[in-house]
Amino acid sequence: MRSLLLFWLLLACPFATADEKGDPRRPFHSELGMTFVRIPAGQFLMGSDESASDLRKAGFEPPEDVDFSNESPAHPVVLSRFGMLTTEVTRAQFAAFVKATSYVTDAEKDGRGGHGYNPQTQTAQQDPRFSWRRTGFPQSDNHPVVNVSWNDAEAFCRWLTQQSVDRGETYSYLLPTEAQWEYAARARSRTRFASGDEPLSLHEFGNVQDASFEVEFTKIDFEKHPGFGFIDGNVFTAVCGAYRPNAFGLHDMHGNVWEWCRDRYDSQYYARSPRVDPAGPDSGDTRVLRGGSWNDAPHFVRSAFRISRSPDGRCNLAGFRVVLQEGSEADRPGR
């Protein structure tokens, strides 16, 4: 009954207002070589009421210790329009920030380092020699920056915003709220992935745990932990924008690297989340990550899946993308 009621609520509210029905994939802003598209205001059903048992019946093979209850209840959310970077932030773009500010990332300053791939053990290991500059696998300037913490991503956004202020503009560059991220990732879809309900639908849309991944990672039992079954052409990170975009013109919302969101994390937040422009809990020790990565199986790459990590956490599976909003940064919730 609840699902039916939510369905009719969604039908009662159109996805876009009359002045926002043009092609949302048309770029409207560029900064530092980053292209932004306008994501129209609208309403969507956020989260999922599927349990691990439901996913297994649908052919997924989630581990026994993964709890999907933090995705529920599915609930209607209304969002104002915003701009979003069409790809994840690249190494070159992050390098420009570091060069301009002499910024030192958490991985480089606390003595613990980031995570890098060890081909002998076929695992990621934390070591002071690893950072966004060195990941343990090949990356070009056009690959997504990884081994950056939430703190690092936030510093990048504040720098971009200050650049805008210095030019007399009114743009704020921010990490997306969790609601903005999921709305953008779904791109008006109501399926598990923007491309459909089945994992195979992501072929050509995402860099995930594919058949080429299985060739490299011979120590994983893929009978117990099956991947996507197709070949996406990359074992590790892919060049940003290499795969087909979703209906909003956004690349790599599923897979490639996990993306930091602005929100603090609370597994029960959906039960009390505001309906309009939710900005996450007021308190919490961890921050949200979304989207899955090149390392992840189908259940982790779904639009609704959510995890959290410490704001100083870093690994070679995680990066970020940026949203753009007009107006003062001080007016934006969720900081």
C-alpha contacts under 8 A as a table, 3 or more apart, distances in Angstrom:
res1	aa1	res2	aa2	distance
1	M	4	L	5.15
1	M	5	L	6.21
2	R	5	L	5.12
2	R	6	L	6.24
3	S	6	L	5.17
3	S	7	F	6.16
4	L	7	F	5.01
4	L	8	W	6.42
5	L	8	W	5.28
5	L	9	L	6.25
6	L	9	L	4.93
6	L	10	L	6.22
6	L	45	L	7.62
6	L	75	H	7.09
6	L	76	P	6.68
7	F	10	L	5.21
7	F	11	L	6.36
8	W	11	L	4.95
8	W	12	A	6.17
9	L	12	A	5.13
9	L	13	C	6.75
9	L	76	P	7.67
10	L	13	C	5.43
10	L	14	P	7.44
10	L	43	Q	6.78
10	L	44	F	6.68
10	L	45	L	7.41
10	L	76	P	7.08
11	L	14	P	6.73
13	C	42	G	7.86
13	C	43	Q	6.85
14	P	17	T	7.16
14	P	42	G	6.70
14	P	43	Q	7.17
15	F	40	P	7.82
15	F	41	A	6.88
15	F	42	G	4.14
15	F	43	Q	5.50
15	F	44	F	7.60
15	F	188	R	7.70
16	A	19	D	7.98
16	A	20	E	5.81
16	A	21	K	6.22
16	A	40	P	5.91
16	A	41	A	5.51
16	A	42	G	5.06
17	T	20	E	5.41
17	T	21	K	6.79
17	T	40	P	7.89
17	T	41	A	6.99
17	T	42	G	7.56
18	A	21	K	5.89
19	D	22	G	7.61
20	E	24	P	7.89
20	E	40	P	5.88
20	E	41	A	7.64
21	K	24	P	7.67
21	K	40	P	7.89
23	D	26	R	5.96
24	P	27	P	7.99
24	P	37	V	6.50
24	P	38	R	5.83
24	P	39	I	6.21
24	P	40	P	6.96
24	P	247	A	7.99
24	P	248	F	5.55
24	P	249	G	7.08
25	R	37	V	5.81
25	R	38	R	7.37
25	R	247	A	7.43
25	R	248	F	5.29
25	R	249	G	4.47
25	R	250	L	7.85
26	R	37	V	6.05
26	R	38	R	7.69
26	R	249	G	7.84
27	P	30	S	7.83
27	P	35	T	6.38
27	P	36	F	5.55
27	P	37	V	4.53
27	P	38	R	7.24
28	F	35	T	7.81
28	F	36	F	6.13
28	F	37	V	5.64
28	F	38	R	6.75
29	H	35	T	6.13
29	H	36	F	5.22
29	H	37	V	7.04
30	S	33	G	6.29
30	S	34	M	5.35
30	S	35	T	4.67
30	S	36	F	6.06
31	E	34	M	5.08
31	E	35	T	6.84
32	L	93	Q	6.64
33	G	93	Q	7.55
34	M	85	L	6.57
34	M	86	T	7.74
34	M	87	T	7.99
34	M	89	V	7.86
35	T	85	L	5.70
35	T	86	T	5.96
35	T	87	T	7.94
36	F	83	G	5.92
36	F	84	M	5.14
36	F	85	L	4.38
36	F	86	T	5.70
36	F	324	L	7.79
37	V	83	G	5.45
37	V	84	M	5.61
37	V	85	L	6.63
37	V	86	T	6.64
37	V	248	F	7.77
37	V	249	G	7.24
38	R	81	R	7.11
38	R	82	F	5.83
38	R	83	G	4.31
38	R	84	M	6.46
39	I	81	R	5.61
39	I	82	F	5.37
39	I	83	G	5.61
39	I	84	M	6.81
39	I	184	A	7.05
39	I	248	F	6.81
40	P	80	S	7.40
40	P	81	R	4.74
40	P	82	F	6.91
41	A	78	V	7.65
41	A	79	L	5.49
41	A	80	S	4.53
41	A	81	R	4.05
41	A	82	F	7.53
42	G	78	V	5.75
42	G	79	L	5.55
42	G	80	S	6.84
42	G	81	R	7.54
43	Q	76	P	6.77
43	Q	77	V	5.50
43	Q	78	V	4.30
43	Q	79	L	6.22
44	F	76	P	5.62
44	F	77	V	5.59
44	F	78	V	6.75
44	F	183	Y	6.69
44	F	188	R	7.25
45	L	74	A	6.24
45	L	75	H	5.37
45	L	76	P	4.48
45	L	77	V	6.29
45	L	190	R	7.49
46	M	74	A	5.46
46	M	75	H	5.38
46	M	76	P	6.05
46	M	77	V	6.46
46	M	179	A	7.27
46	M	182	E	7.07
46	M	183	Y	7.44
46	M	304	A	7.25
47	G	71	E	4.89
47	G	72	S	5.72
47	G	73	P	6.64
47	G	74	A	4.53
47	G	75	H	6.74
47	G	304	A	4.93
47	G	305	F	7.81
48	S	71	E	5.27
48	S	72	S	5.35
48	S	73	P	6.49
48	S	74	A	4.82
48	S	304	A	6.06
49	D	69	S	7.68
49	D	71	E	6.78
49	D	72	S	5.13
49	D	73	P	5.80
49	D	74	A	5.77
50	E	53	S	7.86
50	E	54	D	5.58
50	E	55	L	6.69
50	E	68	F	7.64
51	S	54	D	5.01
51	S	55	L	6.36
51	S	68	F	6.04
51	S	69	S	6.88
52	A	55	L	5.10
52	A	56	R	6.24
52	A	62	P	6.78
52	A	66	V	7.86
52	A	67	D	7.26
52	A	68	F	6.40
53	S	56	R	5.11
53	S	57	K	6.27
54	D	57	K	5.18
54	D	58	A	6.38
55	L	58	A	4.97
55	L	59	G	6.48
55	L	60	F	5.28
55	L	61	E	7.42
55	L	62	P	7.61
55	L	299	H	7.82
56	R	59	G	5.10
56	R	60	F	4.75
56	R	61	E	5.68
56	R	62	P	7.16
57	K	60	F	7.25
60	F	298	P	7.06
60	F	299	H	6.48
61	E	224	K	7.49
61	E	225	H	6.62
61	E	226	P	7.10
61	E	299	H	7.41
62	P	66	V	6.89
62	P	225	H	7.82
62	P	299	H	6.17
63	P	66	V	5.70
63	P	225	H	7.99
67	D	70	N	7.27
68	F	71	E	5.85
68	F	72	S	7.89
68	F	305	F	7.61
69	S	72	S	5.60
69	S	267	S	7.84
70	N	267	S	4.71
70	N	268	Q	6.23
70	N	270	Y	7.75
70	N	306	R	7.53
71	E	74	A	7.13
71	E	267	S	7.92
71	E	270	Y	7.58
71	E	304	A	6.23
71	E	305	F	6.53
71	E	306	R	7.06
72	S	75	H	7.89
72	S	270	Y	6.42
72	S	271	A	7.53
73	P	270	Y	6.15
73	P	271	A	6.25
74	A	270	Y	7.67
75	H	270	Y	7.41
76	P	275	R	6.55
77	V	179	A	7.68
77	V	274	P	7.81
77	V	275	R	4.82
77	V	276	V	5.86
77	V	277	D	7.19
77	V	278	P	7.77
78	V	275	R	6.06
78	V	276	V	4.72
78	V	277	D	6.13
79	L	179	A	7.97
79	L	180	Q	7.32
79	L	276	V	6.00
79	L	277	D	4.96
80	S	277	D	6.74
82	F	323	V	6.92
82	F	324	L	6.19
82	F	325	Q	5.55
83	G	323	V	5.41
83	G	324	L	4.69
83	G	325	Q	6.24
84	M	321	R	7.85
84	M	322	V	6.08
84	M	323	V	4.24
84	M	324	L	5.97
85	L	88	E	7.08
85	L	250	L	7.50
85	L	321	R	6.21
85	L	322	V	5.51
85	L	323	V	6.06
85	L	324	L	7.86
86	T	241	G	7.74
86	T	249	G	6.49
86	T	250	L	4.50
86	T	251	H	5.87
87	T	240	C	5.84
87	T	241	G	5.85
87	T	250	L	6.36
87	T	251	H	5.33
87	T	252	D	6.59
87	T	321	R	6.67
88	E	144	P	5.81
88	E	145	V	7.94
88	E	240	C	6.37
88	E	251	H	7.97
88	E	252	D	7.39
88	E	259	E	7.93
88	E	319	G	7.17
88	E	320	F	5.66
88	E	321	R	4.49
88	E	322	V	7.72
89	V	93	Q	6.39
89	V	94	F	6.94
89	V	144	P	5.65
89	V	145	V	6.26
89	V	319	G	7.35
89	V	320	F	6.07
89	V	321	R	5.32
89	V	322	V	7.51
90	T	93	Q	5.24
90	T	94	F	6.29
90	T	141	D	6.51
90	T	142	N	5.45
90	T	143	H	5.41
90	T	144	P	4.20
90	T	145	V	5.04
90	T	240	C	7.04
91	R	94	F	5.15
91	R	95	A	5.91
91	R	132	W	7.71
91	R	140	S	7.44
91	R	141	D	4.96
91	R	142	N	6.29
91	R	143	H	6.09
91	R	144	P	5.72
91	R	145	V	4.42
91	R	146	V	7.98
92	A	95	A	4.93
92	A	96	A	6.26
92	A	141	D	4.72
92	A	142	N	6.53
93	Q	96	A	5.19
93	Q	97	F	6.67
94	F	97	F	5.14
94	F	98	V	6.35
94	F	145	V	6.93
94	F	156	F	7.41
95	A	98	V	4.98
95	A	99	K	6.05
96	A	99	K	5.12
96	A	100	A	6.13
97	F	100	A	5.20
97	F	101	T	6.12
97	F	102	S	7.91
97	F	103	Y	7.47
97	F	156	F	6.62
97	F	159	W	7.47
98	V	101	T	5.34
98	V	102	S	5.07
98	V	103	Y	4.89
98	V	104	V	7.31
99	K	102	S	5.46
99	K	103	Y	7.51
104	V	108	E	6.19
104	V	109	K	6.42
105	T	108	E	5.27
105	T	109	K	6.36
105	T	148	V	6.86
105	T	149	S	7.64
105	T	152	D	5.90
106	D	109	K	5.35
106	D	110	D	6.03
106	D	113	G	7.75
106	D	148	V	7.42
106	D	149	S	6.69
106	D	151	N	7.67
106	D	152	D	6.99
106	D	312	D	6.35
106	D	314	R	7.99
107	A	110	D	6.21
107	A	111	G	7.17
107	A	112	R	6.39
107	A	113	G	4.22
107	A	114	G	5.00
107	A	128	P	7.37
107	A	130	F	7.62
107	A	131	S	5.69
107	A	147	N	7.13
107	A	148	V	7.36
107	A	149	S	7.92
107	A	314	R	6.98
108	E	111	G	6.58
108	E	112	R	7.70
108	E	113	G	5.69
108	E	114	G	7.72
108	E	128	P	7.16
108	E	131	S	6.43
109	K	113	G	7.79
110	D	113	G	7.06
111	G	128	P	5.85
112	R	126	Q	7.05
112	R	127	D	6.09
112	R	128	P	5.13
113	G	126	Q	6.24
113	G	127	D	5.02
113	G	128	P	3.63
113	G	129	R	6.19
113	G	130	F	5.48
113	G	131	S	6.04
114	G	126	Q	5.43
114	G	127	D	6.09
114	G	128	P	6.53
114	G	129	R	7.54
114	G	130	F	4.77
114	G	131	S	4.74
114	G	132	W	7.61
114	G	135	T	7.90
114	G	147	N	5.59
114	G	314	R	5.89
114	G	315	C	5.71
114	G	316	N	7.39
115	H	124	A	5.85
115	H	125	Q	5.20
115	H	126	Q	4.24
115	H	127	D	6.37
115	H	130	F	5.76
115	H	131	S	7.03
115	H	135	T	6.71
115	H	147	N	6.74
115	H	314	R	7.16
115	H	315	C	4.83
115	H	316	N	5.61
116	G	124	A	5.17
116	G	125	Q	5.53
116	G	126	Q	6.41
116	G	127	D	7.42
116	G	130	F	5.71
116	G	131	S	7.91
116	G	134	R	7.35
116	G	135	T	4.62
116	G	136	G	4.43
116	G	137	F	7.55
116	G	315	C	7.57
116	G	316	N	6.27
117	Y	122	Q	6.90
117	Y	123	T	5.84
117	Y	124	A	4.40
117	Y	125	Q	6.47
117	Y	135	T	6.61
117	Y	136	G	4.38
117	Y	137	F	6.38
117	Y	316	N	7.96
118	N	121	T	5.69
118	N	122	Q	5.51
118	N	123	T	5.60
118	N	124	A	5.92
118	N	125	Q	6.86
118	N	136	G	6.59
119	P	122	Q	4.67
119	P	123	T	7.11
122	Q	217	F	6.18
122	Q	219	K	7.39
124	A	316	N	7.97
126	Q	130	F	7.18
127	D	130	F	5.68
128	P	131	S	7.57
129	R	134	R	7.40
130	F	133	R	7.27
130	F	134	R	5.13
130	F	135	T	5.80
130	F	136	G	7.42
131	S	134	R	5.19
131	S	135	T	6.29
131	S	146	V	7.88
131	S	147	N	5.51
131	S	148	V	7.71
132	W	135	T	6.48
132	W	145	V	6.18
132	W	146	V	5.40
132	W	147	N	4.89
132	W	148	V	6.35
132	W	316	N	7.98
134	R	137	F	7.80
135	T	138	P	7.55
135	T	139	Q	7.96
135	T	146	V	7.63
135	T	147	N	7.45
135	T	316	N	6.03
137	F	236	F	7.19
139	Q	142	N	7.80
139	Q	143	H	5.81
139	Q	237	T	7.51
140	S	143	H	5.44
140	S	239	V	7.72
142	N	239	V	5.47
142	N	240	C	6.14
143	H	237	T	6.78
143	H	238	A	6.09
143	H	239	V	4.33
143	H	240	C	5.44
144	P	237	T	7.22
144	P	238	A	7.66
144	P	239	V	6.90
144	P	240	C	6.03
144	P	257	V	7.48
144	P	319	G	6.64
145	V	148	V	7.18
145	V	319	G	5.70
145	V	320	F	7.86
146	V	257	V	7.67
146	V	314	R	7.74
146	V	315	C	6.66
146	V	316	N	5.09
146	V	317	L	6.43
146	V	318	A	5.26
146	V	319	G	4.67
147	N	314	R	4.71
147	N	315	C	4.46
147	N	316	N	4.93
147	N	317	L	7.38
147	N	318	A	6.35
147	N	319	G	6.94
148	V	151	N	7.92
148	V	152	D	5.69
148	V	153	A	6.66
148	V	313	G	7.79
148	V	314	R	5.35
148	V	315	C	7.16
148	V	318	A	7.06
148	V	319	G	6.12
149	S	152	D	5.01
149	S	153	A	6.29
149	S	311	P	6.04
149	S	312	D	5.03
149	S	313	G	5.20
149	S	314	R	4.85
149	S	319	G	7.86
150	W	153	A	5.08
150	W	154	E	6.03
150	W	260	W	6.21
150	W	287	R	7.35
150	W	310	S	7.94
150	W	311	P	4.72
150	W	312	D	6.16
150	W	313	G	7.19
151	N	154	E	5.11
151	N	155	A	6.18
151	N	311	P	5.78
151	N	312	D	6.04
152	D	155	A	5.10
152	D	156	F	6.35
153	A	156	F	5.11
153	A	157	C	6.40
153	A	175	L	7.58
153	A	260	W	7.71
153	A	319	G	7.98
153	A	320	F	6.76
154	E	157	C	5.10
154	E	158	R	6.25
154	E	174	L	7.31
154	E	175	L	6.91
155	A	158	R	5.11
155	A	159	W	6.22
156	F	159	W	5.19
156	F	160	L	6.38
157	C	160	L	5.15
157	C	161	T	6.20
157	C	173	Y	5.20
157	C	174	L	5.40
157	C	175	L	7.08
157	C	322	V	7.30
158	R	161	T	5.02
158	R	162	Q	6.15
158	R	173	Y	6.89
158	R	174	L	7.51
159	W	162	Q	5.11
159	W	163	Q	6.24
160	L	163	Q	5.08
160	L	164	S	6.39
160	L	172	S	7.88
160	L	173	Y	6.19
161	T	164	S	5.03
161	T	165	V	6.27
161	T	171	Y	6.57
161	T	172	S	5.10
161	T	173	Y	5.28
161	T	329	E	7.79
162	Q	165	V	4.91
162	Q	166	D	6.06
163	Q	166	D	5.16
163	Q	167	R	6.49
164	S	167	R	5.20
164	S	168	G	6.51
164	S	169	E	5.23
164	S	170	T	6.84
164	S	171	Y	6.13
164	S	172	S	7.60
165	V	168	G	5.05
165	V	169	E	5.39
165	V	170	T	6.55
165	V	171	Y	7.52
166	D	169	E	7.45
170	T	326	E	5.56
170	T	327	G	5.00
170	T	328	S	6.24
171	Y	324	L	6.58
171	Y	325	Q	5.72
171	Y	326	E	4.54
171	Y	327	G	5.83
171	Y	328	S	7.14
171	Y	329	E	7.86
172	S	324	L	5.70
172	S	325	Q	5.23
172	S	326	E	6.04
172	S	327	G	6.55
172	S	328	S	6.49
172	S	329	E	5.31
173	Y	322	V	6.45
173	Y	323	V	5.83
173	Y	324	L	4.75
173	Y	325	Q	6.63
174	L	262	R	7.60
174	L	322	V	5.67
174	L	323	V	5.31
174	L	324	L	6.31
174	L	325	Q	7.82
175	L	260	W	7.10
175	L	261	C	5.52
175	L	262	R	5.06
175	L	320	F	7.67
175	L	321	R	6.75
175	L	322	V	5.04
175	L	323	V	5.88
176	P	179	A	7.83
176	P	180	Q	5.73
176	P	181	W	5.77
176	P	260	W	7.98
176	P	261	C	5.24
176	P	262	R	5.62
176	P	321	R	7.70
176	P	322	V	6.35
176	P	323	V	5.53
177	T	180	Q	5.10
177	T	181	W	6.17
177	T	261	C	5.49
177	T	262	R	4.96
177	T	263	D	5.71
177	T	278	P	7.70
177	T	279	A	5.86
177	T	280	G	7.37
177	T	334	G	7.43
178	E	181	W	5.06
178	E	182	E	6.28
178	E	261	C	5.62
178	E	262	R	6.87
178	E	263	D	6.15
178	E	279	A	7.43
178	E	280	G	7.36
178	E	288	V	7.16
178	E	290	R	7.87
179	A	182	E	5.29
179	A	183	Y	6.05
179	A	277	D	7.44
179	A	278	P	6.62
179	A	279	A	7.55
180	Q	183	Y	5.19
180	Q	184	A	6.02
181	W	184	A	5.21
181	W	185	A	6.02
181	W	261	C	7.41
181	W	290	R	7.73
182	E	185	A	4.91
182	E	186	R	5.99
182	E	303	S	6.25
182	E	304	A	6.99
183	Y	186	R	5.31
183	Y	187	A	6.17
183	Y	188	R	7.38
184	A	187	A	5.14
184	A	248	F	7.01
184	A	250	L	7.79
185	A	194	A	6.64
185	A	246	N	7.61
185	A	250	L	7.76
185	A	253	M	5.53
185	A	254	H	7.55
185	A	303	S	6.38
186	R	189	S	5.03
186	R	190	R	6.90
186	R	191	T	7.86
186	R	193	F	6.90
186	R	194	A	4.88
186	R	303	S	6.32
187	A	194	A	6.49
187	A	246	N	6.54
187	A	247	A	5.55
187	A	248	F	5.66
188	R	194	A	7.88
188	R	247	A	7.72
189	S	193	F	7.74
189	S	194	A	5.48
189	S	195	S	7.83
189	S	196	G	7.88
190	R	194	A	7.55
191	T	194	A	6.33
191	T	195	S	7.58
191	T	196	G	5.30
191	T	197	D	5.02
192	R	196	G	6.31
192	R	197	D	4.78
192	R	198	E	7.50
192	R	302	R	5.29
192	R	303	S	5.91
192	R	304	A	7.31
193	F	196	G	5.19
193	F	197	D	5.88
193	F	198	E	7.67
193	F	199	P	7.77
193	F	201	S	7.95
193	F	202	L	7.41
193	F	254	H	7.70
193	F	301	V	7.77
193	F	302	R	5.32
193	F	303	S	5.54
194	A	246	N	6.77
194	A	303	S	7.26
195	S	201	S	5.50
195	S	202	L	5.90
195	S	205	F	7.68
195	S	246	N	7.62
196	G	199	P	7.78
196	G	201	S	5.65
196	G	202	L	7.64
197	D	201	S	7.27
198	E	201	S	5.51
198	E	202	L	7.84
199	P	202	L	5.82
199	P	203	H	7.98
199	P	228	F	6.04
199	P	298	P	5.99
200	L	203	H	5.70
200	L	228	F	6.39
200	L	229	G	7.33
200	L	230	F	7.13
202	L	205	F	4.99
202	L	206	G	5.90
203	H	206	G	6.58
203	H	230	F	6.62
203	H	231	I	7.81
203	H	232	D	6.84
204	E	232	D	6.59
204	E	243	Y	5.65
204	E	244	R	6.01
205	F	243	Y	5.06
205	F	244	R	4.83
205	F	245	P	6.68
205	F	246	N	7.76
205	F	251	H	7.70
205	F	252	D	7.15
205	F	254	H	7.58
206	G	232	D	7.36
206	G	243	Y	6.04
206	G	244	R	7.69
206	G	252	D	5.75
206	G	253	M	7.67
206	G	254	H	5.57
206	G	255	G	5.46
206	G	256	N	6.83
207	N	210	D	7.75
207	N	232	D	6.06
207	N	234	N	6.79
207	N	237	T	7.36
207	N	238	A	6.72
207	N	243	Y	7.72
207	N	252	D	7.31
207	N	254	H	7.46
207	N	255	G	5.10
207	N	256	N	4.87
207	N	293	S	7.07
207	N	294	W	5.24
208	V	228	F	7.33
208	V	232	D	7.44
208	V	254	H	7.83
208	V	255	G	5.15
208	V	256	N	6.37
208	V	292	G	7.89
208	V	293	S	5.92
208	V	294	W	4.05
208	V	295	N	6.07
208	V	296	D	5.82
208	V	297	A	6.95
209	Q	212	S	7.97
209	Q	213	F	5.67
209	Q	214	E	7.53
209	Q	227	G	5.25
209	Q	228	F	6.14
209	Q	235	V	7.81
209	Q	293	S	7.90
209	Q	294	W	5.53
209	Q	295	N	5.15
209	Q	296	D	5.12
209	Q	297	A	5.46
209	Q	298	P	7.95
210	D	213	F	5.19
210	D	214	E	6.62
210	D	227	G	5.65
210	D	228	F	5.09
210	D	229	G	5.68
210	D	230	F	5.66
210	D	231	I	5.50
210	D	232	D	6.35
210	D	235	V	7.75
211	A	214	E	5.08
211	A	215	V	6.67
211	A	227	G	7.37
211	A	228	F	7.22
211	A	229	G	5.54
211	A	230	F	5.70
211	A	231	I	5.12
211	A	232	D	7.76
212	S	215	V	5.18
212	S	216	E	6.76
212	S	231	I	5.90
212	S	232	D	7.39
212	S	233	G	6.82
212	S	234	N	6.78
212	S	235	V	5.79
213	F	216	E	5.35
213	F	217	F	6.17
213	F	234	N	7.45
213	F	235	V	4.77
213	F	236	F	7.74
213	F	295	N	7.82
214	E	217	F	5.14
214	E	218	T	6.28
214	E	220	I	7.82
214	E	222	F	7.59
215	V	218	T	6.12
216	E	235	V	7.25
217	F	220	I	6.06
218	T	221	D	7.89
220	I	225	H	7.70
221	D	224	K	5.70
221	D	225	H	6.17
222	F	225	H	4.44
222	F	226	P	4.68
222	F	227	G	7.12
223	E	226	P	5.79
225	H	297	A	7.53
226	P	229	G	7.76
226	P	297	A	6.91
227	G	296	D	7.63
227	G	297	A	4.90
227	G	298	P	6.51
228	F	297	A	6.68
228	F	298	P	6.43
231	I	234	N	7.99
234	N	237	T	6.76
234	N	238	A	6.07
235	V	294	W	7.01
236	F	256	N	7.84
236	F	294	W	5.79
236	F	295	N	7.44
237	T	256	N	5.51
237	T	257	V	7.15
237	T	294	W	6.10
238	A	242	A	6.80
238	A	256	N	6.38
239	V	242	A	5.64
240	C	251	H	7.50
240	C	252	D	7.35
241	G	244	R	7.45
241	G	245	P	7.66
241	G	251	H	5.26
241	G	252	D	6.72
242	A	251	H	7.72
243	Y	251	H	6.44
243	Y	252	D	6.90
244	R	251	H	6.41
245	P	248	F	7.40
245	P	249	G	4.99
245	P	250	L	4.91
245	P	251	H	4.42
245	P	252	D	7.31
246	N	249	G	5.30
246	N	250	L	5.45
246	N	251	H	6.57
247	A	250	L	7.43
250	L	253	M	6.80
252	D	255	G	5.90
252	D	256	N	6.09
253	M	291	G	5.82
254	H	291	G	5.03
254	H	292	G	6.21
254	H	293	S	7.31
254	H	301	V	5.72
254	H	302	R	7.26
254	H	303	S	7.45
255	G	258	W	7.01
255	G	291	G	5.82
255	G	292	G	4.73
255	G	293	S	3.90
255	G	294	W	5.48
255	G	296	D	7.34
255	G	301	V	6.21
256	N	292	G	7.10
256	N	293	S	4.34
256	N	294	W	4.62
256	N	317	L	7.82
257	V	291	G	7.27
257	V	292	G	6.13
257	V	293	S	4.10
257	V	294	W	6.39
257	V	317	L	5.15
257	V	318	A	4.92
257	V	319	G	5.82
257	V	320	F	7.84
258	W	289	L	6.03
258	W	290	R	5.52
258	W	291	G	5.31
258	W	292	G	4.88
258	W	293	S	5.36
258	W	317	L	6.07
258	W	318	A	4.37
258	W	319	G	5.88
258	W	320	F	7.12
259	E	289	L	5.28
259	E	290	R	5.24
259	E	291	G	6.38
259	E	292	G	7.89
259	E	318	A	5.95
259	E	319	G	5.16
259	E	320	F	4.24
259	E	321	R	6.59
260	W	287	R	7.39
260	W	288	V	6.05
260	W	289	L	4.56
260	W	290	R	6.62
260	W	318	A	7.50
260	W	319	G	6.60
260	W	320	F	5.16
260	W	321	R	7.58
261	C	287	R	6.90
261	C	288	V	5.31
261	C	289	L	5.77
261	C	290	R	7.21
261	C	320	F	7.75
262	R	279	A	7.89
262	R	287	R	7.00
262	R	288	V	7.12
262	R	334	G	6.44
262	R	335	R	6.90
263	D	279	A	6.24
263	D	280	G	4.86
263	D	281	P	7.00
263	D	287	R	5.77
263	D	288	V	5.91
263	D	334	G	6.08
263	D	335	R	7.75
264	R	280	G	5.90
264	R	281	P	5.79
264	R	282	D	7.33
264	R	283	S	6.56
264	R	284	G	5.44
264	R	285	D	7.05
264	R	286	T	5.72
264	R	287	R	4.44
264	R	288	V	6.20
264	R	334	G	7.99
265	Y	269	Y	7.80
265	Y	280	G	7.12
265	Y	281	P	6.76
265	Y	284	G	6.05
265	Y	285	D	7.54
265	Y	286	T	5.67
265	Y	287	R	5.26
265	Y	288	V	5.58
265	Y	308	S	6.32
266	D	269	Y	5.20
266	D	281	P	6.74
266	D	284	G	6.96
267	S	270	Y	7.69
268	Q	271	A	5.96
268	Q	272	R	7.77
269	Y	272	R	5.66
269	Y	273	S	5.74
269	Y	280	G	7.42
269	Y	281	P	6.84
270	Y	273	S	4.93
273	S	278	P	6.37
273	S	280	G	7.44
274	P	277	D	7.21
274	P	278	P	5.34
275	R	278	P	6.54
279	A	333	P	5.94
279	A	334	G	4.88
280	G	334	G	6.39
281	P	284	G	7.03
281	P	334	G	7.97
282	D	334	G	7.55
284	G	287	R	7.78
285	D	310	S	6.63
285	D	311	P	7.82
286	T	308	S	5.88
286	T	309	R	5.17
286	T	310	S	4.49
286	T	311	P	5.92
287	R	308	S	5.24
287	R	309	R	5.64
287	R	310	S	6.22
287	R	311	P	5.91
288	V	306	R	6.92
288	V	307	I	5.85
288	V	308	S	4.37
288	V	309	R	6.72
289	L	306	R	6.30
289	L	307	I	5.44
289	L	308	S	5.50
289	L	309	R	7.36
290	R	305	F	6.85
290	R	306	R	5.51
290	R	307	I	6.75
291	G	300	F	7.60
291	G	301	V	5.47
291	G	302	R	7.10
291	G	303	S	6.70
291	G	305	F	7.28
291	G	306	R	7.80
292	G	295	N	7.74
292	G	296	D	5.97
292	G	300	F	5.73
292	G	301	V	4.60
292	G	302	R	7.88
293	S	296	D	5.39
293	S	301	V	7.30
293	S	317	L	6.04
293	S	318	A	7.52
294	W	317	L	7.38
295	N	317	L	7.32
296	D	300	F	6.13
296	D	301	V	6.73
297	A	300	F	5.87
297	A	301	V	6.77
298	P	301	V	5.31
298	P	302	R	6.71
299	H	302	R	5.88
299	H	305	F	7.64
300	F	305	F	5.95
301	V	305	F	6.75
302	R	305	F	5.57
309	R	313	G	6.11
310	S	313	G	5.06
314	R	318	A	6.95
315	C	318	A	5.80
327	G	331	D	7.11
328	S	331	D	5.41
328	S	332	R	7.32
329	E	332	R	5.46
330	A	333	P	7.97
332	R	335	R	7.44
